[in-house]
Amino acid sequence: MNDYFAEQPTYDATCFRRRFRMRRHLFERIMQQLVEHDSYFVQKTDATGVLGFSPQQKLTCALRFFAYGTSADQLDEHIRMGESTVLENLKRFAEGVIHCFGATYLRSPTSQDLQDILARYDKKGWTGCLGCLDVMKWEWKNCPMAWRGAYQGKEKVPTIALEAVVDSCLWFWHAYFGVPGSNNDLNILYRSPLFKNLLNGSAPEVTFTVNGTVYTMGYYLVDGIYPEWKIFVKTISEPT
C-alpha cells in the first residue's frame, strides 16, 4: 500500500472492509484476480516517477461506487480520483469481474449445483426447494421527467426493478434487472427469462419424493402475489 494510504488511513481498504464487513481474503482475492487479468490495476509510475493509484485504491473506489450509488465526482473527496478516472476504473472493474468470475458465479446452476441446493434445503426440511424468488426496487433519483410515468409505481418515486432468486447460501443465481418500477411482481415474472429453459425442456431435471409422491420439478418460495403454479409455494398461514 502506497504512502498516500499510509497518510490517509480513513480511506484505505481496511476501512472499507470494516464498514461493509467484507472479509479480507475476499477483498484480496478479487484484487489479485483483477491485477492478473488487467494491467490497468497494477500500480505504475508516471514520467516524473510519481506512483499512481494502487490496486487497493482502485478496487475500493469501484466497490464504494456500487455500495453507495454515488456520483463519480463525489469520490474525489474520499479516494482522490477525478471523475473521468473513476468512470474508467468502474468500467475496467465491471469487465474484469465478468471475465474472472462470470463462469463461476454469474450463471444459472448446473445439474450438480441443483443437487447441492436441493440437498441443503432437504436438511432444513424443505425437500425440493430451489430457493426464494422475489422482486425488489431501487429508486432512480435522476430519472428523466419524460420517463417518470413508466418508472413510477406504488413507491411514488421512479424505481427500477430487480427479480432475483437466492438459495440458502445467499447465491443469487438468477438476476433480472432493468424493468420499469411501475410493473408489479407478476408483470416482471411474465417477462422474465427465469423459466425459459423449463418451458422449452432444456432445464436440468429435478426429481424428489414427498409422502410417496414423485415430483419432477423443484419449487420456489414466494409471497402471495404470485400465481398458483406448481413451482411456487406461498406462505402457509397455519402449518401443521
C-alpha positions as a LaTeX table, in Angstrom:
\begin{tabular}{lrrr}
\hline
Residue & $x$ (\AA) & $y$ (\AA) & $z$ (\AA) \\
\hline
Met1 & 0.00 & 0.00 & 0.00 \\
Asn2 & 1.50 & 3.30 & $-1.04$ \\
Asp3 & 2.33 & 6.37 & 1.05 \\
Tyr4 & $-0.98$ & 8.03 & 0.25 \\
Phe5 & $-2.93$ & 5.33 & 2.03 \\
Ala6 & $-0.46$ & 5.40 & 4.91 \\
Glu7 & $-1.15$ & 9.10 & 5.38 \\
Gln8 & $-4.90$ & 8.76 & 4.88 \\
Pro9 & $-5.94$ & 5.66 & 6.89 \\
Thr10 & $-9.58$ & 6.75 & 6.93 \\
Tyr11 & $-9.97$ & 5.85 & 3.25 \\
Asp12 & $-7.89$ & 2.72 & 2.93 \\
Ala13 & $-9.04$ & $-0.75$ & 2.01 \\
Thr14 & $-9.12$ & $-1.87$ & 5.64 \\
Cys15 & $-11.68$ & 0.84 & 6.41 \\
Phe16 & $-13.85$ & $-0.33$ & 3.50 \\
Arg17 & $-13.76$ & $-3.95$ & 4.67 \\
Arg18 & $-14.66$ & $-2.91$ & 8.21 \\
Arg19 & $-17.65$ & $-0.81$ & 7.12 \\
Phe20 & $-19.11$ & $-3.38$ & 4.75 \\
Arg21 & $-17.87$ & $-6.46$ & 6.60 \\
Met22 & $-16.08$ & $-7.74$ & 3.52 \\
Arg23 & $-13.67$ & $-10.42$ & 4.62 \\
Arg24 & $-10.05$ & $-9.63$ & 3.95 \\
His25 & $-9.38$ & $-12.78$ & 1.96 \\
Leu26 & $-12.34$ & $-11.97$ & $-0.33$ \\
Phe27 & $-11.11$ & $-8.42$ & $-0.95$ \\
Glu28 & $-7.61$ & $-9.66$ & $-1.70$ \\
Arg29 & $-8.84$ & $-12.48$ & $-3.91$ \\
Ile30 & $-10.85$ & $-10.07$ & $-6.08$ \\
Met31 & $-7.90$ & $-7.66$ & $-6.22$ \\
Gln32 & $-5.43$ & $-10.41$ & $-7.19$ \\
Gln33 & $-7.68$ & $-11.72$ & $-9.95$ \\
Leu34 & $-8.17$ & $-8.23$ & $-11.40$ \\
Val35 & $-4.44$ & $-7.47$ & $-11.30$ \\
Glu36 & $-3.66$ & $-10.70$ & $-13.15$ \\
His37 & $-6.41$ & $-10.08$ & $-15.71$ \\
Asp38 & $-5.85$ & $-6.40$ & $-16.49$ \\
Ser39 & $-2.59$ & $-4.48$ & $-16.13$ \\
Tyr40 & $-4.67$ & $-1.35$ & $-15.56$ \\
Phe41 & $-4.99$ & $-2.39$ & $-11.90$ \\
Val42 & $-1.21$ & $-2.69$ & $-11.47$ \\
Gln43 & 0.33 & 0.30 & $-9.71$ \\
Lys44 & 2.59 & 2.24 & $-12.06$ \\
Thr45 & 4.78 & 5.36 & $-12.02$ \\
Asp46 & 4.34 & 8.33 & $-14.33$ \\
Ala47 & 7.04 & 10.15 & $-16.31$ \\
Thr48 & 8.10 & 12.08 & $-13.20$ \\
Gly49 & 8.50 & 8.91 & $-11.12$ \\
Val50 & 5.38 & 9.52 & $-9.01$ \\
Leu51 & 3.38 & 6.44 & $-8.06$ \\
Gly52 & $-0.12$ & 6.19 & $-9.45$ \\
Phe53 & $-3.19$ & 4.70 & $-7.80$ \\
Ser54 & $-2.67$ & 1.34 & $-6.10$ \\
Pro55 & $-4.82$ & $-1.74$ & $-6.77$ \\
Gln56 & $-6.35$ & $-1.28$ & $-3.31$ \\
Gln57 & $-7.45$ & 2.25 & $-4.16$ \\
Lys58 & $-8.94$ & 1.24 & $-7.49$ \\
Leu59 & $-10.87$ & $-1.68$ & $-6.04$ \\
Thr60 & $-12.08$ & 0.39 & $-3.07$ \\
Cys61 & $-13.23$ & 3.10 & $-5.46$ \\
Ala62 & $-15.32$ & 0.68 & $-7.55$ \\
Leu63 & $-16.86$ & $-1.06$ & $-4.53$ \\
Arg64 & $-17.67$ & 2.25 & $-2.86$ \\
Phe65 & $-19.31$ & 3.47 & $-6.06$ \\
Phe66 & $-21.61$ & 0.44 & $-6.13$ \\
Ala67 & $-22.23$ & 0.38 & $-2.36$ \\
Tyr68 & $-23.37$ & 3.99 & $-2.09$ \\
Gly69 & $-24.71$ & 4.60 & $-5.59$ \\
Thr70 & $-22.86$ & 7.88 & $-5.51$ \\
Ser71 & $-21.84$ & 10.05 & $-8.44$ \\
Ala72 & $-18.33$ & 9.78 & $-9.86$ \\
Asp73 & $-17.20$ & 13.27 & $-8.86$ \\
Gln74 & $-18.20$ & 12.70 & $-5.21$ \\
Leu75 & $-15.49$ & 10.04 & $-4.84$ \\
Asp76 & $-12.83$ & 12.68 & $-5.42$ \\
Glu77 & $-13.14$ & 13.71 & $-1.76$ \\
His78 & $-12.59$ & 10.18 & $-0.46$ \\
Ile79 & $-10.38$ & 8.40 & $-2.99$ \\
Arg80 & $-8.72$ & 11.45 & $-4.59$ \\
Met81 & $-9.72$ & 10.26 & $-8.07$ \\
Gly82 & $-11.09$ & 12.55 & $-10.73$ \\
Glu83 & $-14.44$ & 11.86 & $-12.37$ \\
Ser84 & $-13.04$ & 10.54 & $-15.67$ \\
Thr85 & $-10.64$ & 8.23 & $-13.81$ \\
Val86 & $-13.45$ & 6.90 & $-11.60$ \\
Leu87 & $-15.61$ & 6.07 & $-14.63$ \\
Glu88 & $-12.73$ & 4.35 & $-16.43$ \\
Asn89 & $-11.90$ & 2.43 & $-13.26$ \\
Leu90 & $-15.53$ & 1.35 & $-12.86$ \\
Lys91 & $-15.69$ & 0.14 & $-16.46$ \\
Arg92 & $-12.48$ & $-1.89$ & $-16.08$ \\
Phe93 & $-13.71$ & $-3.31$ & $-12.77$ \\
Ala94 & $-17.02$ & $-4.48$ & $-14.26$ \\
Glu95 & $-15.32$ & $-6.06$ & $-17.28$ \\
Gly96 & $-12.74$ & $-7.72$ & $-15.04$ \\
Val97 & $-15.31$ & $-9.20$ & $-12.65$ \\
Ile98 & $-17.34$ & $-10.61$ & $-15.53$ \\
His99 & $-14.24$ & $-12.15$ & $-17.09$ \\
Cys100 & $-12.73$ & $-13.54$ & $-13.86$ \\
Phe101 & $-15.85$ & $-14.67$ & $-12.00$ \\
Gly102 & $-18.63$ & $-14.91$ & $-14.58$ \\
Ala103 & $-18.16$ & $-18.59$ & $-15.32$ \\
Thr104 & $-18.36$ & $-19.42$ & $-11.61$ \\
Tyr105 & $-20.94$ & $-17.03$ & $-10.16$ \\
Leu106 & $-22.76$ & $-15.12$ & $-12.92$ \\
Arg107 & $-24.63$ & $-18.08$ & $-14.37$ \\
Ser108 & $-27.55$ & $-20.42$ & $-13.89$ \\
Pro109 & $-26.96$ & $-23.52$ & $-11.76$ \\
Thr110 & $-25.79$ & $-26.72$ & $-13.40$ \\
Ser111 & $-27.25$ & $-30.15$ & $-12.64$ \\
Gln112 & $-24.67$ & $-30.63$ & $-9.89$ \\
Asp113 & $-25.42$ & $-27.18$ & $-8.46$ \\
Leu114 & $-29.10$ & $-28.02$ & $-8.32$ \\
Gln115 & $-28.41$ & $-31.25$ & $-6.49$ \\
Asp116 & $-26.31$ & $-29.36$ & $-3.93$ \\
Ile117 & $-29.07$ & $-26.76$ & $-3.48$ \\
Leu118 & $-31.71$ & $-29.46$ & $-3.05$ \\
Ala119 & $-29.55$ & $-31.32$ & $-0.53$ \\
Arg120 & $-29.04$ & $-28.20$ & 1.62 \\
Tyr121 & $-32.75$ & $-27.38$ & 1.66 \\
Asp122 & $-33.63$ & $-31.01$ & 2.35 \\
Lys123 & $-31.59$ & $-30.85$ & 5.56 \\
Lys124 & $-33.74$ & $-27.89$ & 6.63 \\
Gly125 & $-36.98$ & $-29.73$ & 5.89 \\
Trp126 & $-37.74$ & $-28.06$ & 2.55 \\
Thr127 & $-37.45$ & $-31.05$ & 0.23 \\
Gly128 & $-37.48$ & $-29.97$ & $-3.44$ \\
Cys129 & $-36.89$ & $-26.26$ & $-2.77$ \\
Leu130 & $-34.67$ & $-24.37$ & $-5.24$ \\
Gly131 & $-34.57$ & $-21.01$ & $-3.49$ \\
Cys132 & $-36.54$ & $-17.85$ & $-2.75$ \\
Leu133 & $-37.94$ & $-15.70$ & $-5.57$ \\
Asp134 & $-38.89$ & $-12.06$ & $-5.12$ \\
Val135 & $-38.64$ & $-8.58$ & $-6.63$ \\
Met136 & $-37.05$ & $-5.50$ & $-5.11$ \\
Lys137 & $-36.88$ & $-1.97$ & $-6.45$ \\
Trp138 & $-34.28$ & 0.76 & $-6.40$ \\
Glu139 & $-35.12$ & 4.44 & $-6.53$ \\
Trp140 & $-33.92$ & 6.14 & $-9.73$ \\
Lys141 & $-33.03$ & 9.56 & $-8.40$ \\
Asn142 & $-32.06$ & 11.08 & $-11.76$ \\
Cys143 & $-34.86$ & 9.58 & $-13.84$ \\
Pro144 & $-35.72$ & 11.88 & $-16.81$ \\
Met145 & $-39.05$ & 13.64 & $-16.37$ \\
Ala146 & $-40.37$ & 12.16 & $-19.63$ \\
Trp147 & $-39.88$ & 8.64 & $-18.25$ \\
Arg148 & $-41.26$ & 9.12 & $-14.75$ \\
Gly149 & $-44.69$ & 7.77 & $-15.63$ \\
Ala150 & $-43.27$ & 4.44 & $-16.81$ \\
Tyr151 & $-40.94$ & 4.01 & $-13.84$ \\
Gln152 & $-43.13$ & 5.31 & $-11.01$ \\
Gly153 & $-45.40$ & 2.82 & $-9.26$ \\
Lys154 & $-46.80$ & 2.50 & $-5.76$ \\
Glu155 & $-43.49$ & 3.77 & $-4.35$ \\
Lys156 & $-44.42$ & 7.28 & $-5.64$ \\
Val157 & $-40.87$ & 7.72 & $-6.95$ \\
Pro158 & $-39.23$ & 6.37 & $-10.13$ \\
Thr159 & $-37.74$ & 2.93 & $-9.49$ \\
Ile160 & $-36.01$ & 0.12 & $-11.38$ \\
Ala161 & $-36.92$ & $-3.46$ & $-10.53$ \\
Leu162 & $-34.72$ & $-6.49$ & $-9.87$ \\
Glu163 & $-36.14$ & $-10.00$ & $-9.89$ \\
Ala164 & $-33.81$ & $-12.42$ & $-8.13$ \\
Val165 & $-33.59$ & $-15.99$ & $-6.89$ \\
Val166 & $-31.32$ & $-16.70$ & $-3.93$ \\
Asp167 & $-30.50$ & $-20.04$ & $-2.35$ \\
Ser168 & $-29.75$ & $-20.91$ & 1.28 \\
Cys169 & $-26.07$ & $-19.92$ & 0.83 \\
Leu170 & $-27.06$ & $-16.47$ & $-0.47$ \\
Trp171 & $-26.04$ & $-17.29$ & $-4.03$ \\
Phe172 & $-28.07$ & $-15.04$ & $-6.34$ \\
Trp173 & $-28.11$ & $-17.45$ & $-9.27$ \\
His174 & $-30.85$ & $-15.54$ & $-11.12$ \\
Ala175 & $-30.98$ & $-11.77$ & $-11.54$ \\
Tyr176 & $-33.29$ & $-9.97$ & $-14.00$ \\
Phe177 & $-32.71$ & $-6.25$ & $-13.71$ \\
Gly178 & $-33.92$ & $-3.16$ & $-15.53$ \\
Val179 & $-37.72$ & $-3.45$ & $-15.71$ \\
Pro180 & $-39.53$ & $-0.12$ & $-15.04$ \\
Gly181 & $-40.74$ & 0.14 & $-11.45$ \\
Ser182 & $-44.37$ & 0.70 & $-12.46$ \\
Asn183 & $-44.57$ & $-3.06$ & $-13.09$ \\
Asn184 & $-45.56$ & $-5.37$ & $-10.25$ \\
Asp185 & $-44.09$ & $-8.79$ & $-9.50$ \\
Leu186 & $-46.46$ & $-10.56$ & $-11.91$ \\
Asn187 & $-45.68$ & $-8.29$ & $-14.87$ \\
Ile188 & $-41.98$ & $-8.81$ & $-14.26$ \\
Leu189 & $-42.41$ & $-12.60$ & $-13.93$ \\
Tyr190 & $-44.16$ & $-12.84$ & $-17.30$ \\
Arg191 & $-41.24$ & $-11.02$ & $-18.97$ \\
Ser192 & $-38.53$ & $-12.82$ & $-17.04$ \\
Pro193 & $-36.26$ & $-15.44$ & $-18.66$ \\
Leu194 & $-36.26$ & $-17.46$ & $-15.41$ \\
Phe195 & $-38.46$ & $-20.29$ & $-16.69$ \\
Lys196 & $-37.43$ & $-20.17$ & $-20.34$ \\
Asn197 & $-35.37$ & $-23.37$ & $-20.10$ \\
Leu198 & $-38.15$ & $-25.10$ & $-18.19$ \\
Leu199 & $-40.69$ & $-24.28$ & $-20.89$ \\
Asn200 & $-38.51$ & $-25.41$ & $-23.78$ \\
Gly201 & $-37.48$ & $-28.60$ & $-21.98$ \\
Ser202 & $-33.77$ & $-27.79$ & $-21.61$ \\
Ala203 & $-33.73$ & $-27.21$ & $-17.85$ \\
Pro204 & $-31.79$ & $-29.70$ & $-15.66$ \\
Glu205 & $-34.07$ & $-32.41$ & $-14.31$ \\
Val206 & $-35.09$ & $-32.14$ & $-10.67$ \\
Thr207 & $-36.64$ & $-35.20$ & $-9.03$ \\
Phe208 & $-37.65$ & $-35.63$ & $-5.40$ \\
Thr209 & $-40.20$ & $-37.61$ & $-3.39$ \\
Val210 & $-42.58$ & $-36.32$ & $-0.69$ \\
Asn211 & $-45.08$ & $-38.62$ & 1.06 \\
Gly212 & $-44.55$ & $-41.31$ & $-1.53$ \\
Thr213 & $-45.26$ & $-38.98$ & $-4.46$ \\
Val214 & $-42.52$ & $-38.35$ & $-7.05$ \\
Tyr215 & $-42.21$ & $-34.78$ & $-8.31$ \\
Thr216 & $-40.23$ & $-33.80$ & $-11.41$ \\
Met217 & $-39.99$ & $-30.05$ & $-10.84$ \\
Gly218 & $-38.49$ & $-28.11$ & $-7.96$ \\
Tyr219 & $-40.31$ & $-25.19$ & $-6.37$ \\
Tyr220 & $-39.58$ & $-21.65$ & $-5.20$ \\
Leu221 & $-40.67$ & $-19.91$ & $-2.01$ \\
Val222 & $-42.65$ & $-16.78$ & $-2.93$ \\
Asp223 & $-45.10$ & $-14.30$ & $-1.44$ \\
Gly224 & $-48.85$ & $-14.09$ & $-2.00$ \\
Ile225 & $-48.92$ & $-12.08$ & $-5.25$ \\
Tyr226 & $-47.51$ & $-14.92$ & $-7.36$ \\
Pro227 & $-49.86$ & $-17.18$ & $-9.34$ \\
Glu228 & $-50.99$ & $-20.65$ & $-8.29$ \\
Trp229 & $-48.33$ & $-22.57$ & $-10.17$ \\
Lys230 & $-46.84$ & $-25.93$ & $-9.20$ \\
Ile231 & $-43.39$ & $-24.43$ & $-8.90$ \\
Phe232 & $-44.45$ & $-21.83$ & $-6.31$ \\
Val233 & $-45.00$ & $-22.39$ & $-2.60$ \\
Lys234 & $-46.52$ & $-19.40$ & $-0.80$ \\
Thr235 & $-46.79$ & $-18.52$ & 2.85 \\
Ile236 & $-48.57$ & $-21.18$ & 4.89 \\
Ser237 & $-50.67$ & $-19.34$ & 7.47 \\
Glu238 & $-51.36$ & $-22.36$ & 9.69 \\
Pro239 & $-48.68$ & $-25.01$ & 9.04 \\
Thr240 & $-49.07$ & $-28.43$ & 10.65 \\
\hline
\end{tabular}
